[in-house]
């Protein structure tokens, strides 16, 4: 039997959209900056430099988004649990 206003979810963090908001807020500028830098960069012929959207833009942008997402969810969950105890 569920208590009114409580959906029964008891995970590591509460269901909020703060993780998604933080991921977008931090990853969008990083992704745009890396995309801009990748578009400006040019390799000298025969220099052996490596360019690539996946390795130099998408992967770092995804890592920043995931770190921001999980950090925000953990912080919100910790704060909500602290408020529930008081």
N, C-alpha and C positions, 0 to 999 in steps of 0.2 A: 504494500500500500504506500503510495507516494504522498508526501506532505504537500499541501497546496503551495504552489510557487517554487517547488523544488523538483527537478526532473530526474533525480537519482544518479546523476553523473558525478562520480568521485574520482577524477583522474589527477594527474600531476598538476594540471592547471585548469582553471575554470573555462567554460566555453565563452570566449570573448573574441572580438575582432581586433584586439590590440596587436596581436602577432602579425596579422595580415597588414595592418596599417603601418607598423614599424618596418616590416620587410619592404613594403613599397616605398616608404619615406626614405629609407637609407639606400636601397638597391637601385632605385630609378636614377638618381644623380650619378652614382658610381657607374652604372651601366652606360648612361649617356656619355660620360666623360671617357670611358674606355672605348666606346664606339667611335667617338670623335678622334681620339688619339690613334686608333687603329686605321681610320680612314686617312689621316694625315701622313702616317708613316709609310715610307717607301724603301724598298730594299735596293741596294746597289747590285747591279748584275754580277754574279759570280761571288758575292760576299757570303753566301750560305746562311743569311738571316732567315728566320722562320716567321711567317705571318699566318694568322689564322683567326677567324672569328670565334671559333669554338674554344680554342685554348687561351686566347688573350682577352676575350670579351665575355663570352657566355659563362664560362666556368667561374672566373672571379666574381662576376655579378651574381651568379647563383649562390656562391659561398657566402657572400655578404648578405644576401636575402635570407638564407637559412639561419645564419648566426643571429641576425636581427629578429627573425621570427621566433626562434626558440628562446632567446634572451627576454624578449618582451612577454611571451607567454609565461615564462618562469617568474618574472618580476610581478606580473599581475596576479598570478596564482598565489605567490608568497604573500602579497599584500592582502588579498582577499582572505586567505587563511588566517592571517594575523588579525584582521578586522572581525572575523567570525569568532575568534577566541575572546575578544574583549567584550 
